[in-house]
């Protein structure tokens, strides 16, 4: 059951990381084995509030996340520290005909990132938004957890939205709903 769950999870996440073939299968078996060890160590903590298979599946998902995160840093597609602001218009589908508008907006976002965010928020924002680093890989690199990264990104987005609204780039009603 653990191997089946691991295969499903790596099949879902693997293609985004360009992991295919035997490597994908190997990753699934490693994750299932590590999940089994973790389950055996924590079997005394199982309270029976859910089905055992549901509880065990959680370990598989965590192991797959950790393994895929480590895999990303072995072969990163590009330097994780380089900020690539020029790629943003293409990634967000900005219309080339409105080039001066998006350049102005991106300039404002860049200034807000540099002045409004804490160093940690800036690091997380740049990694996820500019460098397209997968969340699981960033968790491994920063030695953190998914919840902390989500919270950091949430706070960074809120600060950026407030700064852009204060400078007239967003209308206040739209920025409050987002």
LUMGUVO-350141 format. One line per 2 residues: number of its first residue (from 1); their letters; for each residue x, z, y of N, C-alpha, C. Coordinates in pm, 1 decimal. Layout:
N
NUM) A) X Z Y X Z Y X Z Y | ...
//
This chain:
178
1) XX) 82.2 0.0 -118.5 0.0 0.0 0.0 87.7 0.0 126.5 | 197.9 77.8 123.7 285.8 84.3 239.9 352.7 -50.5 265.7
3) XX) 394.5 -118.3 160.7 459.2 -248.7 176.7 359.3 -349.9 232.4 | 235.7 -347.6 182.0 132.5 -438.7 233.6 108.2 -414.4 382.2
5) XX) 97.7 -287.3 419.4 75.3 -252.1 560.4 194.3 -295.2 646.0 | 315.1 -273.9 595.7 435.1 -312.8 670.0 442.8 -464.1 685.7
7) XX) 407.9 -537.5 579.7 408.7 -683.5 589.5 311.5 -732.7 695.6 | 191.8 -674.0 697.1 92.7 -713.2 798.1 144.5 -685.3 939.5
9) XX) 204.2 -569.7 956.5 251.9 -529.9 1089.4 368.9 -616.6 1134.5 | 464.3 -644.8 1046.3 576.9 -730.2 1087.5 531.6 -874.6 1106.4
11) XX) 432.6 -917.9 1030.7 379.5 -1053.1 1050.8 312.4 -1063.9 1187.1 | 251.5 -955.7 1230.8 185.9 -954.3 1361.4 287.7 -950.3 1474.7
13) XX) 392.6 -870.0 1459.6 489.3 -850.0 1567.5 612.3 -938.8 1558.3 | 648.9 -980.4 1438.8 773.6 -1052.4 1416.4 788.3 -1184.0 1489.1
15) XX) 687.7 -1271.5 1487.1 705.6 -1402.2 1551.3 739.1 -1392.2 1700.6 | 687.6 -1293.9 1768.8 719.2 -1276.8 1911.0 868.1 -1248.5 1929.7
17) XX) 930.1 -1186.7 1829.9 1073.2 -1154.0 1836.8 1160.2 -1257.1 1765.2 | 1100.6 -1369.1 1724.7 1170.2 -1473.8 1650.8 1231.5 -1420.8 1521.3
19) XX) 1159.2 -1332.7 1454.3 1201.5 -1283.6 1323.3 1114.9 -1356.2 1221.2 | 1177.9 -1425.8 1128.0 1102.6 -1503.0 1029.6 1171.0 -1496.3 894.1
21) XX) 1102.7 -1549.6 794.5 1157.5 -1567.1 661.0 1201.7 -1440.0 591.8 | 1315.9 -1446.4 523.6 1363.5 -1332.6 445.7 1390.3 -1208.6 532.3
23) XX) 1431.1 -1231.5 654.6 1457.1 -1118.2 743.7 1329.4 -1039.8 772.2 | 1219.4 -1112.2 787.0 1090.0 -1048.5 810.1 1048.3 -966.4 687.9
25) XX) 1067.8 -1023.5 571.1 1034.7 -953.6 446.6 1122.6 -829.7 428.3 | 1250.6 -843.7 456.9 1342.5 -731.1 446.4 1303.8 -619.2 543.2
27) XX) 1267.4 -656.9 663.4 1225.1 -557.8 762.3 1101.1 -482.3 713.8 | 1007.8 -553.0 650.3 886.6 -489.6 598.5 921.1 -389.2 488.0
29) XX) 1009.4 -426.8 397.5 1047.9 -335.9 289.6 1123.4 -214.2 342.6 | 1211.4 -235.1 439.8 1283.0 -121.9 498.8 1185.9 -26.3 568.0
31) XX) 1093.1 -82.2 642.8 995.8 1.7 713.7 909.2 79.1 615.2 | 866.7 14.5 507.9 784.3 83.0 408.1 863.4 195.0 340.6
33) XX) 988.6 170.4 309.5 1072.7 273.7 247.3 1095.1 392.1 339.5 | 1125.8 363.6 465.2 1146.2 471.7 561.1 1016.9 547.6 587.6
35) XX) 905.9 475.9 588.5 775.9 541.6 607.1 747.2 634.6 489.4 | 780.1 591.5 367.9 758.5 676.2 250.8 839.9 804.8 260.8
37) XX) 964.8 792.8 304.4 1047.3 913.0 322.4 987.3 1006.4 427.2 | 939.9 950.2 537.7 879.9 1031.6 643.6 751.8 1098.4 594.3
39) XX) 673.5 1026.4 516.9 548.9 1082.5 462.4 580.6 1198.2 369.4 | 680.7 1179.5 284.2 716.8 1285.9 190.0 765.5 1410.4 263.6
41) XX) 838.0 1391.4 374.1 885.9 1505.8 450.9 772.9 1578.1 522.4 | 667.8 1506.1 557.7 561.2 1565.2 638.5 429.7 1582.0 563.4
43) XX) 432.5 1570.3 433.1 309.5 1579.2 354.4 238.7 1713.6 375.8 | 312.7 1817.4 401.4 253.5 1948.6 425.8 176.5 1954.5 556.3
45) XX) 200.7 1861.6 646.8 130.6 1859.0 774.5 -0.6 1782.2 769.0 | -26.9 1715.4 655.6 -152.4 1640.9 642.4 -267.5 1739.4 634.3
47) XX) -359.5 1729.9 731.4 -469.3 1826.1 740.8 -598.4 1775.8 678.5 | -603.8 1651.6 639.0 -723.3 1598.8 577.2 -832.5 1561.9 676.8
49) XX) -798.4 1552.5 804.5 -898.4 1516.8 906.2 -928.5 1366.4 906.4 | -845.1 1290.5 838.1 -868.3 1147.4 822.1 -833.1 1113.0 677.9
51) XX) -856.6 987.9 641.7 -817.0 947.0 507.1 -665.3 949.0 498.1 | -614.9 979.2 380.7 -470.7 985.5 362.5 -406.3 850.8 394.6
53) XX) -471.9 741.6 355.0 -414.5 609.1 379.6 -405.1 580.0 529.7 | -500.9 626.6 606.4 -496.1 609.2 751.8 -378.4 685.8 809.4
55) XX) -359.3 807.3 764.0 -248.2 891.3 808.9 -115.1 826.5 772.0 | -105.8 774.4 649.6 17.5 712.3 602.7 46.4 582.3 678.6
57) XX) -57.5 508.2 711.4 -41.5 382.0 782.9 27.4 404.2 917.4 | -1.1 518.0 980.6 61.1 551.0 1109.0 212.9 552.0 1096.3
59) XX) 264.8 604.3 987.3 409.3 609.1 966.8 467.3 468.3 953.1 | 395.0 381.5 886.1 440.8 243.8 870.1 449.6 175.2 1006.5
61) XX) 346.5 192.2 1088.7 344.4 129.3 1220.3 460.1 180.4 1305.4 | 485.1 310.6 1302.6 596.9 366.5 1378.8 730.7 310.8 1330.1
63) XX) 747.8 300.6 1200.1 873.2 248.4 1145.7 893.8 101.9 1180.3 | 787.6 22.8 1172.3 799.0 -119.0 1209.7 835.8 -129.4 1357.7
65) XX) 773.1 -48.2 1442.1 804.4 -49.9 1585.7 950.7 -18.7 1609.7 | 1000.5 82.8 1544.5 1139.9 122.2 1562.3 1234.3 12.8 1515.0
67) XX) 1205.4 -46.0 1401.5 1293.7 -148.8 1346.7 1293.2 -275.0 1432.4 | 1177.2 -315.7 1478.4 1170.9 -434.3 1563.8 1238.5 -407.0 1697.4
69) XX) 1222.0 -285.4 1749.0 1289.0 -249.6 1873.8 1440.0 -256.5 1861.1 | 1493.2 -204.4 1750.9 1638.5 -211.3 1729.2 1683.8 -354.7 1707.4
71) XX) 1601.8 -434.0 1640.8 1635.9 -573.3 1614.2 1652.1 -650.6 1745.1 | 1567.3 -625.7 1842.5 1575.0 -696.1 1970.4 1710.3 -676.4 2035.4
73) XX) 1762.1 -554.8 2030.9 1888.9 -527.6 2100.6 2010.0 -581.5 2026.7 | 1994.5 -617.0 1898.8 2106.3 -678.5 1827.8 2131.6 -819.9 1878.1
75) XX) 2024.1 -891.8 1907.7 2034.7 -1031.4 1950.8 1947.8 -1055.9 2073.4 | 1976.3 -992.1 2186.4 1890.2 -1016.8 2302.3 1905.5 -1160.3 2350.0
77) XX) 1795.0 -1217.3 2394.6 1796.3 -1356.1 2438.0 1874.7 -1372.8 2568.3 | 1879.4 -1267.1 2648.0 1948.3 -1274.1 2775.9 1993.1 -1135.0 2815.1
79) XX) 2069.8 -1126.4 2919.6 2118.6 -997.2 2965.2 2002.8 -909.0 3009.6 | 1989.7 -788.3 2954.1 1876.0 -703.3 2989.0 1886.6 -643.5 3129.0
81) XX) 2001.0 -655.6 3193.9 2017.6 -595.6 3325.2 1999.4 -695.2 3439.6 | 1995.5 -823.0 3408.4 1982.1 -923.8 3512.8 1836.2 -931.2 3558.6
83) XX) 1817.6 -930.6 3688.8 1682.9 -945.5 3743.0 1660.0 -1092.7 3772.0 | 1554.0 -1147.5 3717.5 1527.6 -1289.8 3733.9 1396.2 -1309.1 3808.6
85) XX) 1397.6 -1288.0 3937.5 1277.2 -1299.4 4019.7 1228.9 -1444.2 4027.2 | 1319.2 -1538.9 4008.7 1280.8 -1679.7 4022.1 1190.2 -1727.5 3909.5
87) XX) 1189.4 -1657.6 3796.0 1103.5 -1697.7 3683.7 959.6 -1651.1 3700.1 | 934.4 -1555.5 3786.5 800.5 -1499.2 3799.0 692.3 -1600.2 3835.0
89) XX) 714.7 -1690.7 3929.9 605.7 -1783.4 3961.8 557.9 -1862.0 3840.6 | 649.7 -1907.5 3757.4 611.5 -1982.7 3637.9 538.3 -1894.9 3537.6
91) XX) 585.0 -1771.8 3519.3 523.1 -1682.4 3421.2 381.6 -1643.9 3459.2 | 354.7 -1632.0 3589.8 222.4 -1590.4 3633.8 134.6 -1707.9 3673.9
93) XX) 185.6 -1827.6 3661.1 104.1 -1946.3 3686.0 72.0 -1970.2 3832.3 | 162.9 -1934.4 3921.9 139.0 -1961.8 4063.3 138.5 -2112.4 4086.2
95) XX) 50.5 -2157.8 4169.9 36.0 -2298.8 4202.5 152.7 -2343.3 4291.0 | 226.2 -2448.0 4252.1 339.6 -2493.2 4332.7 298.7 -2536.3 4474.0
97) XX) 176.4 -2583.1 4491.3 130.8 -2626.2 4622.8 123.3 -2509.6 4721.1 | 110.1 -2390.3 4668.5 102.5 -2271.9 4753.4 234.7 -2194.4 4746.9
99) XX) 343.1 -2270.0 4740.1 476.5 -2212.7 4722.7 516.2 -2110.7 4827.0 | 487.2 -2139.1 4953.0 529.5 -2044.9 5057.3 454.3 -1912.5 5045.2
101) XX) 328.4 -1919.0 5003.6 251.4 -1795.2 4985.1 310.4 -1710.1 4874.1 | 339.0 -1771.6 4758.2 391.3 -1689.9 4648.2 530.9 -1641.1 4677.1
103) XX) 612.4 -1720.0 4750.4 746.1 -1672.0 4787.4 736.3 -1549.3 4878.1 | 640.3 -1553.4 4971.0 618.6 -1440.5 5060.6 572.4 -1317.7 4981.3
105) XX) 478.4 -1339.4 4889.2 428.2 -1229.2 4806.5 539.3 -1173.4 4717.1 | 616.8 -1260.3 4654.9 725.8 -1213.2 4569.4 832.1 -1138.3 4649.1
107) XX) 856.4 -1183.2 4771.3 949.3 -1110.7 4858.0 898.9 -969.9 4886.3 | 768.6 -959.0 4910.5 708.9 -827.1 4935.7 714.9 -739.4 4810.9
109) XX) 688.2 -798.3 4695.2 695.0 -721.7 4570.0 838.7 -675.3 4546.3 | 933.0 -764.3 4569.0 1074.6 -729.2 4547.9 1117.9 -614.8 4639.9
111) XX) 1078.1 -623.1 4767.9 1110.5 -514.7 4861.6 1045.4 -384.2 4817.8 | 920.3 -392.0 4773.0 850.3 -271.5 4728.2 916.7 -212.5 4604.0
113) XX) 961.0 -297.8 4512.7 1030.4 -249.8 4392.7 1158.4 -177.3 4432.6 | 1230.4 -232.6 4527.7 1357.7 -173.5 4568.4 1340.6 -45.6 4650.2
115) XX) 1232.9 -36.2 4728.7 1218.8 78.1 4819.2 1120.8 184.5 4772.7 | 1018.1 146.2 4699.3 910.7 239.7 4665.6 927.4 306.9 4529.5
117) XX) 994.9 240.7 4437.1 1002.3 292.6 4300.7 1124.0 383.1 4281.7 | 1108.4 478.7 4192.2 1221.9 562.5 4153.4 1316.3 476.3 4068.9
119) XX) 1439.9 519.2 4050.4 1531.2 439.6 3966.7 1475.7 415.7 3825.2 | 1413.2 516.6 3765.9 1358.0 500.3 3631.0 1242.0 400.5 3631.9
121) XX) 1152.5 412.2 3730.4 1041.1 318.5 3740.3 1092.1 177.0 3761.5 | 1194.3 162.1 3845.2 1252.8 30.8 3871.1 1311.3 -26.8 3742.8
123) XX) 1382.6 56.4 3667.7 1443.7 10.6 3542.0 1338.1 -37.9 3443.4 | 1231.0 38.0 3428.9 1123.5 1.1 3335.6 1050.7 -124.0 3385.2
125) XX) 1018.0 -128.2 3513.3 946.8 -243.5 3569.7 1028.4 -371.8 3553.5 | 1155.2 -367.1 3589.6 1241.4 -485.7 3580.1 1253.3 -530.2 3434.5
127) XX) 1271.4 -435.9 3344.1 1286.2 -472.5 3203.0 1160.2 -539.8 3149.1 | 1044.4 -480.6 3175.8 920.7 -532.5 3118.1 870.7 -656.6 3191.3
129) XX) 865.8 -652.7 3323.7 805.6 -761.6 3399.1 901.8 -878.0 3422.0 | 1022.5 -849.2 3465.8 1114.5 -958.3 3497.9 1187.1 -1011.7 3375.6
131) XX) 1232.9 -920.7 3290.0 1316.3 -963.0 3177.7 1240.3 -979.6 3047.9 | 1111.0 -949.1 3049.9 1025.8 -970.2 2932.5 1078.0 -896.5 2808.3
133) XX) 1131.7 -775.6 2828.8 1179.4 -693.8 2717.1 1057.1 -633.8 2648.0 | 1046.0 -647.0 2517.6 932.1 -587.7 2447.1 931.3 -434.8 2461.8
135) XX) 812.8 -379.4 2466.0 798.1 -235.3 2485.5 874.0 -156.2 2379.6 | 863.5 -196.0 2253.9 930.7 -122.9 2146.4 1082.8 -125.5 2164.1
137) XX) 1134.9 -237.7 2210.3 1279.3 -247.3 2232.5 1322.3 -158.9 2349.1 | 1240.2 -152.7 2452.1 1272.4 -68.3 2566.9 1268.1 79.4 2529.2
139) XX) 1174.1 115.9 2444.2 1165.3 254.3 2395.8 1295.2 293.1 2326.3 | 1346.8 205.3 2241.0 1471.2 233.5 2169.0 1588.1 242.5 2266.8
141) XX) 1596.3 147.8 2360.1 1708.4 145.8 2454.3 1711.9 271.6 2540.5 | 1594.2 314.1 2588.0 1588.9 428.4 2678.0 1581.3 562.0 2605.0
143) XX) 1567.2 558.3 2473.2 1556.4 682.4 2396.5 1431.9 761.4 2435.2 | 1324.8 689.5 2456.6 1200.8 749.7 2504.8 1091.1 727.4 2401.8
145) XX) 966.1 732.6 2445.7 854.2 699.6 2357.6 757.8 609.3 2433.0 | 667.4 547.6 2359.0 574.6 450.1 2417.7 490.3 512.1 2529.0
147) XX) 442.4 632.6 2508.2 356.9 696.3 2608.4 430.8 717.5 2739.8 | 555.3 759.3 2732.3 633.2 781.9 2854.3 657.4 650.8 2928.7
149) XX) 682.9 543.5 2854.3 705.1 413.3 2917.6 575.1 362.9 2979.5 | 463.0 378.1 2907.5 333.0 339.1 2963.5 305.6 413.8 3093.6
151) XX) 330.6 544.1 3094.6 305.2 626.1 3213.0 396.5 584.0 3327.8 | 522.1 559.8 3298.7 614.9 515.2 3401.7 569.1 382.5 3461.8
153) XX) 527.5 290.3 3376.1 480.8 159.7 3423.0 350.8 174.0 3502.8 | 262.0 260.8 3459.1 136.7 286.1 3530.6 165.5 337.1 3671.8
155) XX) 255.0 435.1 3681.9 290.4 492.1 3812.6 357.8 387.4 3902.0 | 443.8 304.6 3843.1 512.2 200.8 3920.1 411.5 99.1 3973.5
157) XX) 319.1 56.8 3890.4 217.1 -39.0 3933.6 131.8 18.5 4045.0 | 96.3 146.0 4033.4 15.1 210.7 4136.1 90.5 214.1 4269.4
159) XX) 218.6 248.7 4266.5 298.8 251.2 4389.2 311.9 112.1 4449.6 | 336.8 12.6 4365.6 351.0 -123.2 4415.6 220.5 -174.2 4475.9
161) XX) 110.7 -146.4 4408.4 -20.6 -187.5 4458.3 -48.1 -123.7 4594.2 | -16.9 5.5 4608.0 -38.9 75.5 4735.0 49.3 16.1 4844.9
163) XX) 174.4 -13.1 4813.7 265.3 -70.4 4913.1 219.2 -208.7 4956.1 | 175.3 -290.7 4860.3 128.1 -424.9 4894.3 -0.9 -418.7 4975.6
165) XX) -89.3 -326.1 4943.5 -213.8 -310.0 5020.0 -182.3 -261.6 5161.2 | -89.3 -168.6 5174.6 -53.1 -115.6 5306.2 8.7 -223.3 5395.4
167) XX) 74.0 -320.4 5335.7 137.5 -427.9 5412.6 49.0 -552.3 5424.5 | -76.6 -541.3 5379.4 -172.8 -649.7 5397.7 -167.8 -760.6 5294.7
169) XX) -98.7 -741.3 5184.5 -92.2 -844.9 5081.9 -207.9 -837.2 4983.6 | -269.4 -722.3 4970.6 -387.1 -704.0 4885.0 -495.6 -640.6 4968.9
171) XX) -621.3 -678.1 4941.6 -725.3 -605.5 5013.8 -748.2 -474.0 4941.6 | -780.4 -369.2 5014.8 -787.5 -233.1 4960.8 -887.6 -219.7 4847.3
173) XX) -1002.1 -289.1 4856.8 -1105.0 -274.2 4753.5 -1056.3 -331.1 4620.7 | -991.1 -445.3 4626.0 -939.2 -507.4 4503.5 -829.5 -421.5 4442.2
175) XX) -741.8 -363.1 4524.3 -630.9 -284.2 4470.5 -680.0 -153.9 4410.3 | -791.9 -100.0 4457.3 -844.8 24.6 4398.6 -906.3 -0.4 4261.5
177) XX) -964.6 -118.7 4241.7 -1026.8 -151.3 4112.1 -923.1 -179.8 4006.3 | -809.7 -231.9 4041.1 -707.5 -273.4 3944.0 -641.1 -156.3 3879.7
//
